[in-house]
Amino acid sequence: MIPGPAALPPWPLWYPGSPHRRTTPAVHRSAERRVSEPMTDVVIGSDGLARPRWAAVDALLQEYYDSEWGMPVRDERGLFERLSLEAFQSGLSWATILRKRPAFRAAFADFEPDAVAAFGASEVDRLLADPGIVRNRAKILATIGNARATVALRADGGLAPLIWSFQPEATPRPRTLAEIPTSSAESRSLSTALRARGFRFVGPTTMFALMEAVGMVDTHLISSHRRGASGVWT
């Protein structure tokens, strides 16, 4: 039986961190640049399809790029999962998070907000002992707190409508990796709105990465075979 939220002290007491600022560029462009400079930003695969170099260096990343990244996510559970994984990714490679994603899903009840919101001290101890996930106490506690904030947000319309209300009127059209921004006015506003509702690890750069991942903006390179695949932008 999962202990109730009362098993943890109130949020201000048990959240140890300061406001988070993600230092790695959205969707790991730091890794892209390490492998792409001075080489081209686009790689033509054996299948004849053009992809950014970061998506061509690892089979798992290529599958993620070809089937998930940039596709619209509009449901609460899906957005909560992506919000959580973006937070855990900070300081790590996205390939690491993808490899650990099955373990994350098992550890965090498939990222069902109600279940995670009910996690107490014993669940925190279990997560800190789980070698399959990123065992960062601040991020674990923030994920539980964000689940509670997600549940509370239902009274005001819900997480998905709030996040998608910050979709910009236009999307970038990058030809090179250097032309892809790492934040925007909308990601800064989204960050402010989520923080005001109790969310943590939702800095402007992290939120821009989320917006890229869930199709709110299309930062596929113009020459990529995935440009426009989401159907959100024409």
C-alpha positions, 0 to 999 in steps of 0.5 A, a space after each residue: 500500500 502506498 503511503 499518502 502525501 502526509 508521509 512527506 513534510 510540506 513542500 517548502 520543507 522537503 524541497 531542497 533545491 533552488 530554482 533550476 536553470 538547465 545548462 545543457 541545450 535543448 535536445 542535447 545540441 551540446 552533444 550535436 555540436 561536439 560531433 558535428 563541428 566542423 562537420 555538417 549538421 546533417 547526415 544522410 543515413 543508409 536509408 537515404 533520409 536526412 537527419 541531424 547528426 545527433 540523431 544518427 550517432 545512436 540507434 536508440 536516438 535515431 528511433 526516437 527522432 524518427 518516431 517520437 521527437 516533435 510529435 504532438 503530445 496533448 494528454 496529461 500523463 504523456 506531458 507529465 512524463 516528458 516534463 519529468 524526464 526533461 528534468 532528470 536529463 539536466 546535466 546528462 545525455 538524452 541517450 542516457 535517459 532513453 535507455 533508462 526510460 523503461 526503468 523510470 516508468 516502472 519506478 514512477 508508476 508509468 508517470 500516472 500523476 495520481 499515483 506519483 502524487 501519493 508517493 511518501 517517504 518510503 517511495 523516496 527511499 525506494 527510488 534513491 536505491 533504484 540503480 535503473 533511474 537517475 538517483 538524484 534526490 532533488 529531482 525525485 522530490 520535484 517529480 513527486 511535487 510536480 505530480 501533486 501540482 498536476 493533480 491540483 491543476 485539474 481544478 483550473 483546466 489541467 496541465 495539457 491546456 495550460 502547456 499548450 496555451 503557450 504555443 507560439 504563433 510561428 515556429 523556427 525554420 532552422 537550416 543549421 543547428 546554430 540557428 535553433 534557439 534554446 529558449 523563447 518568450 513563450 518558454 519563459 512565460 510557460 516556466 513562470 506559469 508553472 513555477 507559480 503553480 508549484 512546479 520545479 525544474 521547469 526553467 525556460 530552457 527546459 521548457 523550450 526542450 519540452 516544447 520541441 519534444 511535444 510538437 509545440 514548435 518544430 525545430 527540425 532542420 529544414 533539410 531533415 526528413 522529419 520537418 513538418 511531420 507533426 502536422 502542427 506546422 505547415 
